Amino acid sequence: MDSSIDKMFIRISLLNLLVVALLGVLMRYKIGFEFNYFDQKNLQHAHSHFAFTGWISQTIMILMVMLISKELTKHRLKLYKLLLFSNLMAAYGMLISFAISGYSLSSIIFSSISILTSFLFSYCYFKNLNLIKSKQIRRWFGAALFFNIISSLGTFALVYMMITKKIPQHNYLASVYWYLHFQYNGWYLFACIGLFLGYVQSVVKQFKVSMVVFWLFAISCIPAYGLSVLWLKIPLVLYVLIILAAIAQYLGGIIMLIRLRKYKFLENIRSNKLSVLLFIILGIALAIKLSLQLGSTVPAISKLAFGFRPIVIAYLHLALLAITSVFLITYIYATQKIKINYLSISGIILFVIGVYLNEIMLAVQGIASFSYTVVPGINGILLGISLLILFGIFLMYFSQLKNLLINKFKHDDNHLLNS
């Protein structure tokens, strides 16, 4: 892609993240204070769908296209841009329709457009995987696209239940968790690892990850869905398979970290202290997530986790915000996809501090819920943290607009001088 178009799409992604954070602040405010406008459930649907489609999926697709843009024909590049705009339109359509009317004909139509776009993107990118020189990265991206496609089965099941008005609780939850699992443990995780490997190989030329790591994650991804539905009556054979899947992913994570240490990845980027810090934090967050997955195979722990909503919310925020979103911001910063200046760096730091403070407080709230204890002032604290996250994202976005305006004024001045 042309560099100006690259920057435009990244700016749009940051704007979308800003919208996600704004909705998060609004929902937090409604929990603690009086606000009669908008239904909380509808806002929750708008927030989650836009976060998945407008922020995470949109950004991953942009970054994946950037990796192969120089090798693409003009026609294929134009097609990818069309798909990105289609996904963007669907995301904003879902944002507005879910916020106003929840699950309705309009929100289902925009959801369908989003799914169709993801199918077309996956088909096109599968055909262009050979443009990526690294066989390892091709495998991770290929798996990511596959899991993105099968995650839609959960959405189709939900839409069917909404249309028929037959919504058994277990079926509803199983469908929601199917979609969530194959999004954040499939599409997001595999795509992010593919992007990360590309970055590592640009820093440490000889770096390679054993294919054992890929197969440990890939083969275990489908049975690992069972970790999300352990409250169902699962046969012993399947339960053992689920435990093995959790162990496989844990081992895969350990091997990956060992390889990074062996090739001295952090030492090779030590000149950029913020990148070093962010990658260390991400490594810790991923280790915690994989450990929690492994721990959830213990029936008593699983019952506690799924029995208390704050724990589920804390885990989802860990996967989607503390790992996936922080990784995307880190990658964009480390690969200089945004203009690096004081404002953007300050925004990243505030955003990351806010994200992990939010995770800590959600964990505290979740643990307190075991004894049905209410943490004093928790709603106000979480609202304050949400505002901090929002401000951090605003600084990142504003820093890019500021540079855009400065460059425009310079261009206009030069044009006047030359005329």
N, C-alpha and C positions, 0 to 999 in steps of 0.2 A: 504494500500500500504506500501511496505517497505520504511523506512524513507529516504533512499538514493534515491529511485525512486521519492518520494514526492518532495525532494529538486531539483532533476533534472527537473521535470515538472515545478516547480515554477521558476527555472532559465530560462527555455525556455520561460515562460510567460513574464518575465522581459525583455528578449531579444526581444520578439515580440513587447512589449510596446516601446522599444528603436527604433525599426524599424518604428513604427507608428509615433513617435516623429520626427524621421529623415525625413520622408516623409512630415510631417507638416512644418518643417523648409524649405525644398526644395520648397514647394508650396508658402510659405510666401516670400521666396527669389525671386521666379519667378514673384510674384505680383509687387514687388518694384524695381526689377533690371533685367537686361538683362540675360536671360538664355535660349538658343534655344533648348536644349535637353529636350525631353519628352513633350508630349502634356499636358497642364494643366488639361483638362477635364479627360484625362486618369489617370493622377496622383491622381486626386480627387477620382475617382472610386476605384483605387488601395488602397488609404489611408483609405477610409470608409469601404470597404469590409474586408480589413485586420484587421482594428481596431475592427470591429464587430466579425469576426470569429477567428482571430488569437490571439487577446488580450482578449476581454471581455468574449465571449462565451467559449473559451478554458479555461480561468482561472476559470470561474464559474463551469464548468464541473469538472475540477480538484478538486476544493474545495468541491464540492458535493460528489464526489467519496471518498475523504479523510474521510468524515464524517462516511461512512459506510464500509470502507476498511477492518477493523478488523473483520467484520461479514461476509465478502464475502468468497465464495469458491475460490480456486486457478483458477479454470476454468473461473468463472465470472469476477474475477479481471483481468485475462489475456484479456478477451473480452473488458473490459473498457479501458485497455491500448491500445488495437488495435484501438478502436474508437477514442481515444485521438490522436493517431498518424495519423489516417485517416483524422481527422479534421485539424490537423496541416499541412498535405500534401496539402489538399484542400486550406487552407488559403494561403500558399506560392505559390501554383499554381495560385490562383486569383491575388495575389500581382504582380507576374511577368506578367501574361497574360493581366491584365487590364492596367498595366503601359505601356506595349508595344503596344497593339492594341485596348484597350477599350473593348466594347462589341463585342465579336467575338466567334467563335465556341469553342476555347480553354477556354475562361473565363466562358462561359455558362456550359461547361463540369465540370469545377472545382466547379462552383456554385452548380451544381446538386449533385456532390459528397458531398459537405458541407451540403446540405439540407438532403440528404439521411442519412448521418452520424448523423445529429441532430435527425432525426426520430428514428433511431436505438437506439441512446442514451436514448431518451425519453421513448421508449418502455421498454428497460432494466431497467431504473431507476424506472419507474412506478411499475414494478414487484418487485423491491427491497425497495420500500418506507416503507414497514412494518418493515424493519431493523432499522428504526429510531424510537427511543422510544417515542419522543415527538409527540403527535397527532397534535399539532399546527404547528410544523415545517413540518410535512408530508403534511398538507393542503397547506401551502405556496409553497412548492416545487412542489406539484402536479399541482397547478394552473400555476406555472412558466413554467412547461413542456408543458402544454396545450396551453398556449399563444405562446410559441416558435413554436409549430407546426402550429398554424393558421396564424402566421406571414408570413409563406412561401407562402401563397396565393398571397400576394403582389408581391413576387419574380416571381412566375409562371406567373402572369399577365404581368409583365415587360418583361420576356423572350418571351412570346407570341407576344407582341407588337414589340419587336426587330426582331423576326423571320419573321413576316408578313409585317414588314416595315410600319405598320399602327399605328401611335403614336399620338392619340388625346391628346392635352396638359392636359386637365382636367383628363382624364383617367390615363395618365402617372403620374401626381402628386398625384392623389388619391391612386394609387398603391404604390408609393414610401412612402407616409405617412402611409399607412396601415402597411407596413413592419416596418417602424421606430417606429410607435406607439406600436405595439405588441411586439417589441423587448425591447425598453427602459421603457415602462410603463407596460409591461407584464412580459416577460421572465426575464429581468434584475432586475426589481424592486422586483418582488415576490421572485426570487432566493436570492437576496441580503438581503431582510427582513428575509427570512428563515435562512440564514447564521448568520445574526445579532442576531436573537432570540436564536440560538444555543450558540452563544458566551455569550449573556446576562445571559442565564440560567446556564452557567458554572461558572459565577461570582456570580449571585444572584439565588440560588437554587430554591427559592419559586416564582420566577418571572413568571407571566402569563399575556398574552395579551388577552383581551376580544375577543371572536370570532366575535363580532360586527365589530371590526376593519378589520378582514379578509374579511367578507362579504361586507362591505362598499367598499373596494378596488376591490374585485373579481367581484361583480355584476356590478359595474360601469365601469369596464375596457373596455368592448365592446362598450357601448354607448359613452364613453369618446373619442373614435376614431373620433367622430364628431367634437371635438375641433380642429382637424387637417385639417378639410375640411369645415370650416364655410363659405368659399368663394363660395361653391356650393349653389344652391337653395334648401334649406332644409325646409320641411313642418314644420309648427308651433309645431305640436305634438312632432316631433323628436327633434326640437330645445329645447323644454321644458325638454325633457329627457336628452339631452346633458348638460343642466344647472344643472339638478339634479345630474348627474354623477360627475360634477366638485365639487359640494357642498359635495357630499358623500365622495370623496377622501380628500377634505380639512378637513372634520370632522374626518375621519379616521386618518389623520396625527396628528390632535390635541389630540385625545384620546390616540394615541401611545405615544406622548411626555408626556402627563399627567401620564400615567402608569410608564414610565421610571423614572419620577421625584418622584412618590409615592414610588417606590421601591429603590430609592437612587442609581440608576445605576452608575452615575458619582462618587459618594462618595466611592463606592466599588472598583473603579479602580484608585482612586486618587494618588496611589503610582507611577503610570505611567503617568506623566504629559503630555507627547506628545499624548498618546491615548485619554486622557480627552479633550485636545485641538482639536484634529482631529474630535472626535465625536460631539463636540459642533459646529464646523464649518460645519460638514455634516448636522446636525439638522437645522441650519440656511439656508443652501443651499436648503434642501428639502422643508422647509417652504416657501422660495421664489418661488420655482418651483410650488408648489401647489397653491400659491397666484396668480401667473401669469396665471395658468390654469383657475382659477376662474375668473380673470379679463378679460381673452380673450373671455368670453361668452358675453361681451358687444360688440355689433356690431361695434361701432366706433373704439374701441381698437383692435378688431380682424382685421379690414380692415387695420389699421396702421401696425400691426404686420406682416401680410402676404404680405403687399405691399412693404416691404423693406427687401431685402435679408440679410443685416447685423443683423437685429433683429432675423431672422430665424436661422442664424448661431450661434448667441449668445445663443439662447435657446437650440439648439442642443448640444452645448458645455457645457451648464449648466447641461443638463441631462446625457450626456455621459462621460464628463470629470470631471466636478466639483462634481458630485454626484456618478455616478457608478464607474469610475476609481479611484477616491480618496477613496471611500469606500473599494474597493478591496485591495488597498495598505494598508489602515488602518487595515483591517481585517487580512491580511497576517502578518502585523507587530504585532498587538495586540495578535494574536494567535501563534506568534513566528514560522511562517512557513518559515521564512528566518533567517539567522544568524544575530543577532543584534550586531552591533558594531558602532564605530564613523562614518565610511563611509556610512553605510546604513542609519543611522539616519540623517546625513547631507543631503544625497540624497533625503530622504522623505521630509524633511523640504523645500529644494529648489524646489522640484517638486510641492508641495502643494502651496508654495508662487507663483510660476510661473503660475500654473493653475488658481488661483483666480485673479492674476494681469491680465492674459489673458481675463478672464471673465469680469472684470471691464472695460478694454479697448474696448472689443467687445460691451459692453453695451453703452459706451460713443459714439463709432462709430455709433451704431444703433440709439441712440437718436438724434445724430447730423444729421443723414440721413433724419429725419422728415422734417427738414428745408433745406435739400439738402446742408448742410454745410460739407466741408471736414476738418477733424481734422488734423492740421499740423503735419507732420512727423509720422502719424499713422502706415504706413507700416513698417517703420524702428523700431518703438517701438514694434509692434507685432512680428517682426522678432527677436528682442532682447529677448523678453519674451519666444518665441519658443525655442531659444537657451538655455535659463535658464532651461526650462522644460527638454530639451534633456540632459543637463548636470546633472540635478538631477537624472534622470533615469539611466544615465551612472554610476553615483556613486553607486546607488543601485545595479545595475548588477555587476559592478566591485567588490564591497564588497563581493559578493557571490563567484565570481571566485577566488578572493584572498584567501578566506577561503578554497575553494576546493583545490587550489594549495598547500597551507600550509599543509593541511591534507594529501595530496598525498606525499609530501616530507617527512613528519613525518613517514608515512607508509613505504616508501622506505628505510628510515634510519633504522627503526626498523627491517625491513627485512634483511638489510645488516648486522646489529649487531647480529642477530640471526642465520645467515647462517655461 
